[in-house]
C-alpha cells in the first residue's frame, strides 16, 4: 500500500534522479501545477516530454503527475502531453492527480478523454474547494483515490475556519472509506520540527487518512513510519475473522481482545483495502 507521495517540480527531475536512492517514497509525483510558475508551464511540459523515466522505473519507483485544471489552457496542454506520451508507449506516469475539481462530472470528463488513449491511468482527485467538500461522496464514486488540498481550500475563506477544515477532512476520509479508496492528506510546510510533523501525521491518521503528501525529503521517513501497515497487522485481521467463524459464537474473547460482528466487518473492510492497494 502506498503511504507516501513525494512531490517534485517537473523542472527538477534531474535533481530527483541523482538523489533517488535517498528518498524512500512509494510514489513520486511529478508536479506541473502549483510548484511551476505560470510563465514556466511550457518548459515544464517540455521537460516531462523529453525526460527519461526508465532509470526511475527500473528502481521500482511508482510515478504520478499532478496536472493543471482543464479550466485553464495549461490543463488542456497537460492532457495533450499525456496523450502523446501514452501513444508513444511511454506509460511511466501511471496516476494522474486532478486539482481544483468541484463536481464528479469533471472527473468523468477527464476519464472520458483519457479513455481514448492506449493507457488507462488511475485518477486521484483533489478535494480542495468548498464545493468539492459538499460533493465529496460523488467525487469519490468516480475516482481511484482522493487527495486533500488544505492550502487551496483555505484560500477560498476570509479566514482559516478550523471547524470547517476539520469537517472537510472528515468528510473526505469518510467518502474515501465508503468507496474503499486511498485517502491522501495534504502536505505539511513544517520542514524543521520533525516532532511537530510527526504529530501532524498521527492526527491525519486518526482522521482516517491512509497516506500523506511530502514536499521535503525529511518528511518521508516519518510518513512511512506512521502510515505503513505491517504484514502482522493484516495477519491479525485474518486471524480475527478465522476465530470468529470457527467459534460459532457471536461474541468471542481471544487473547484479551473482543471479537464481534462490527469488528469482523472492520477487519474485512481493511483487508479489502490492503488487497486493492
Buried (B, 14 or more C-beta within 10 A) or exposed (E): BBBBBBBBBBBBBEEBBEEBEEBEBBBBBBBBBBBBEEEBBEEBBEBBEEBEBEEBBEEEBBBBBBBBBBEEEBBBBBBEBBBEBBEEEBBBBBBBBBBBBBBBEBBEBBBEBBEEBEBEBEBBBBBBBEEBBBBBBBBBBBBBBBBBBBEBBBEEEEEEEEEBBEEBBBBBBBBBBEBBBBBBBBBBEBEEEBEEBBEBBEEBBEBBBBBBBBBBBEBBBBBBEBBBBEEEEBEBBEBBBEBBEEEEEEEBEEEEEEBBEEBBEEBBEBBEBBEEB
